[in-house]
């Protein structure tokens, strides 16, 4: 598997996890069928694609990217979709997470480019 396809699978894993987490909130503690099913399918797809990513990207690096980008995206979705507030320290922290993901990808010798 090429590095490009590994990152594509990682991107799919991240998006699927964000969709699943958003559906989890909408499932109302698994009392609504549609969001509950979307949660299960989304997490299944996320972990499957993450497992494909781990063929070529080191586990720690893939997980750091997956969780970091996922945190930022789900925070943005929650802010827009669920009207959850984010204050200045939250935005600063999210910015630091983004900076960390960029540093790992651009400067780390652990990441296979």
For each residue, the residues with C-beta under 8 A, 3 or more apart:
1: 5 6 52 55 56
2: 5 6 56
3: 6 7 56 57 112 113
4: 7 8
5: 1 2 8 9
6: 1 2 3 9 10 52 53 55 56 57 112
7: 3 4 10 11 53 57
8: 4 5 11 12
9: 5 6 12 13 49 50 52 53
10: 6 7 13 14 49 50 53 57 62 65 66
11: 7 8 14 15
12: 8 9 15 16 45 46 49
13: 9 10 16 17 45 46 47 48 49 50 53 66
14: 10 11 17 18 46 65 66 69 70 73
15: 11 12 18 19 73
16: 12 13 19 20 42 43 45 46 49
17: 13 14 20 21 42 43 46 66 70
18: 14 15 21 22 70 73 74 77
19: 15 16 22 23 38 42
20: 16 17 23 24 38 39 40 41 42 43 45 46
21: 17 18 24 25 39 42 70 74
22: 18 19 25 26 74 77 78 81
23: 19 20 26 27 35 36 38 39 42
24: 20 21 27 35 39
25: 21 22 78 82
26: 22 23 32 35
27: 23 24 30 31 32 35 36 38 39
28: 31 32 35
29:
30: 27 36 39
31: 27 28 36
32: 26 27 28 35 36
33: 36 37
34: 37 38
35: 23 24 26 27 28 32 38 39
36: 23 27 30 31 32 33 39 40
37: 33 34 40 41
38: 19 20 23 27 34 35 41 42
39: 20 21 23 24 27 30 35 36 42 43
40: 20 36 37 43 44
41: 20 37 38 44 45
42: 16 17 19 20 21 23 38 39 45 46
43: 16 17 20 39 40 46 47
44: 40 41 47 48
45: 12 13 16 20 41 42 48 49
46: 12 13 14 16 17 20 42 43 49 50
47: 13 43 44 50 51
48: 13 44 45 51 52
49: 9 10 12 13 16 45 46 52 53
50: 9 10 13 46 47 53 54 62 63 66
51: 47 48 54
52: 1 6 9 48 49 55
53: 6 7 9 10 13 49 50 56 57 62 66
54: 50 51 57 59 62
55: 1 6 52
56: 1 2 3 6 53 112
57: 3 6 7 10 53 54 61 62 65 111 112
58: 61 62 110 111 112
59: 54 62 63
60: 63 64 110
61: 57 58 64 65 104 108 110 111
62: 10 50 53 54 57 58 59 65 66
63: 50 59 60 66 67
64: 60 61 67 68 100 101 104
65: 10 14 57 61 62 68 69 101 104 105
66: 10 13 14 17 50 53 62 63 69 70
67: 63 64 70 71
68: 64 65 71 72 97 98 100 101
69: 14 65 66 72 73 101
70: 14 17 18 21 66 67 73 74
71: 67 68 74 75 94 97
72: 68 69 75 76 94 97 98
73: 14 15 18 69 70 76 77
74: 18 21 22 70 71 77 78
75: 71 72 78 79 86 90 94
76: 72 73 79 80
77: 18 22 73 74 80 81 82
78: 22 25 74 75 81 82 84
79: 75 76 82 83 84 85 86
80: 76 77 83
81: 22 77 78
82: 25 77 78 79
83: 79 80
84: 78 79
85: 79
86: 75 79 90 91 94
87: 90 91
88: 91 92
89: 92 93
90: 75 86 87 93 94
91: 86 87 88 94 95
92: 88 89 95 96
93: 89 90 96 97
94: 71 72 75 86 90 91 97 98
95: 91 92 98 99
96: 92 93 99 100
97: 68 71 72 93 94 100 101
98: 68 72 94 95 101 102
99: 95 96 102 103
100: 64 68 96 97 103 104
101: 64 65 68 69 97 98 104 105
102: 98 99 105 106
103: 99 100 106 107 108
104: 61 64 65 100 101 107 108 110 111
105: 65 101 102 108 111
106: 102 103
107: 103 104
108: 61 103 104 105 111
109:
110: 58 60 61 104
111: 57 58 61 104 105 108
112: 3 6 56 57 58
113: 3
